[in-house]
Amino acid sequence: MTKPDSLHHLAITTADIKTQIAFFSDVLGTELVALYWMHGVKGAWHGFLKLNDHCSIAFVQTPDIASIPRAIGSTHAGNPGAPCAGGAMQHLALNVKNDDELIAMRDRIRSRGVAVFGPIDHGFCKSIYFAGPENLSLEISTSRSAIDARAWIDPEVVRLAGISEMELARYKSPARYDGAGGSVPQPAYDPAKPHMVYPEKRYREMLATPDAEYTRQRSETTPPVKVA
């Protein structure tokens, strides 16, 4: 079945990529594996810190980010239970294998002078909570087993969210899709659908560009450093 199978990377904006790299490498032990001029974005740096060979935390720094104010309750939640703007990252939860690793991570974080709370047992996972640079709300979790939907989908919340029984059944078992060999064309512009934000003229040009040509125009496969 065609569907995502894991997180490849989560991109977070930063006004100070060095501080974020230092925090995530020293406090959390993630390895810096890429730091380069972001492809197709003038003046932007892109950094990747490895969780595993196919999963990273990524940071994006552009010159204008430093002038954008961080407002708790608007741009940032400030803690893992507080609100912020829809579509923004409320908090980032990273995974460890078991309870022993969770406690070891609590020790590591505290050994770097960072306050951390927990573990809290949520039933399907245990979590510790702490803050990162630039008001990041962070969590590390471990789960003993996969989440059992029968126990963790609350009928009251389903009802309050306006989800019908038919919709719930569809959400729990999405329709199988195995692809069409790349033959599905770009859909016509529909303002009711989600869209990335670009200048309108440029976005219309992007929509009209054939897939192969878009790939040819935008791909940059040469790393910044030549490895012998």
N, C-alpha and C positions, 0 to 999 in steps of 0.2 A: 504493500500500500504506500502511496506517495504522501509523506508527511515528514516534518522535521523530527530528528531523533535525539537532538541534544542542543545545548547552547554553543554556538561557534565563538561569538564574542559579544560582549555588552559594552557599548561605547558611551563614555562619560565625558562631558566637557570639563575643561580645566583652564584656569588662568595661570597655573604653576605646575607644569608637567613634571618638573624635577622633584618637587615635594611629594606629588602623588606616587611617582616611581619609588622614591625613597621609603615612603610609608608602606606601600604594598610589598616591596621586596624585603625590607627589614622587619616590619611588624608582622606581616602575614606570610612571608617566605615565598612569595610568587616570583618567578624568574623573569627578568626583562629579556624578551626575545626579539623585539623589533622596535626601532625608533627611527622614523624617516619622514621626509616631506610627504604629506598625505596626497594620494593620487587624485588629481583633478580639482583640488581645492587650494587655490593660491594662498600662500602664507601660512598654511596649517601644518602642524606636526602631528604625527600619529604614533602612539606607543602601545605595545602589546605586552602584557604580563601573563605568563603561562599558568593555567590551572592544570591542563593536561595537553597532550600533543595536538588536540583539535578544539580546545576551549580556552579562551583568554578573556581577561578584563582589558579593555582598550580605553585609552585616553586621547582626546582631541584638543589641541590648543591652537587657537587662532588669535591674532593681535587684538581683536575687538572684545574677546570674552572678559578681559579684566575690567572693562568699563560697564559690563552688565551687572547690576546689583543683585546680590543674593538676598532674598526676602523670605524668612521663615514663615511658613503658612501660605506661601505663594509659589515661589520657584523651588523651595526645598521644604521638606516636612520637618526636619530638625530632630525627629526621633521616629522609631519604627511604627508608632501608632497615630501620628499626627497627620493632618491633611496637607496637600499641596495641589497644584494645578493638575487637572486631568491630562493624562498622556505623559506626565513627567515621572521620573523614577522616584517612588516613595521610599523604598529601601532596597539594598542589595544583599541577598543571602547567599553565602558560599557553603559548600558541602564538605563534610569530612565523613570518614567511614564508620566511626563508632564513638561510644561515650568516652573512651580513653583518649582518643584523638581530640575530642571536643574540649576536654579538660586540659590537655596539653596545649591546645591553642589559646585557651584562657590564660594559662601560665605565660605563654610566649608574648601575648599582647600586653599583659600586665608588666612583664619584665622590661618592656620598652616604655613604661611610664604612662600607658594608656588605660583609662578606666574601662572596665567591662563588667557586665551584669549577667547573672545566670549561672548555670543553665535553668531555663524554664521548660518544663515538660508540657508540650502541647498535645500529647496523645499519639499523634502520628510522627512527631519529630521532637527533638530537644534542641534548644537554641540559646546562644549567648549573644549579647547586644553591646555595641560600642559605636564610637564616631570615628570618621576619617576626616582628612583635610577637606576644606571648603564645604563643611557642613554635610558631608556624606553620612547617611544613616546605614550602618552595616550590621550584619547578622552572620553567624556561622551556625549551621544546623547539621544534625545527623538523624537519619531515619532507620529504624530497625527493619522495616519492610515497606513495600509499596502501599500507597494510600488506598484504603478500601472505600470506594465511593458509596457503598450501601450504608456505611456508618457516618460518613463525613459530608453528605449533602443534606442539609437541614431543610425539611419541607416548609418551615415557616419563612426562611430566607428566600427560598425558591418562590414562594407566593408573593412576598413583599417586593421581589425583583421583577414581578410581572411575567414570570416564566411559566408557560402552560405545561401540562403533562406531555403533550406531543413534542413541544420544544425541548423539554428536559431529556426525553428519550433520544432526540436527535443530537443534543449536546454530548450526551454520555456515549453515544455510538455514532460518530460522524460517518457520513456516506463514504464508502470506499472509492478511491480514485487512483488509477494506475498510470496516469499521464496519457498524452496523445502524441508522443514522439516529437514534441516541439512544434506541432502544427497549429496550435491555437494562436490566433493573431491578437495583437494589441487591441483591447476594446476601444470603442469610440468614447470620447470624453463625456463623462457623466458627473455633473457637479454633486450629485447625491452620494457618490462614492468617495472614499478617502483618497487624498492626493498629497504628494510631497509639495513643499512650498518652494517654488522658484519664480523668477519673473515670468509673467504669463507668456510672453513671446517665446522665451527659451523653452518653457515647458511644452508648449504646443509643438515646437520643433522636435523636442525629445520624443513626444508621442508619435510623431510622424516618421521617425527614423527607423528603418528596418533593423531587426534584432542583430543580424550579422554585422551591419555597419556600426551600430552602437557599440558592440563588443570591440570592433576594430578601432574605433575612435578613442574609446575610453580606457582600454586595457594598457597597463604598464607592468610588465612582468620582470624587468631587470632590477635586482636588488641594488641598494645604494653602494654596497661594498662587494668587490669581486673576490670570491673565495677560490683559492687555488685547488 
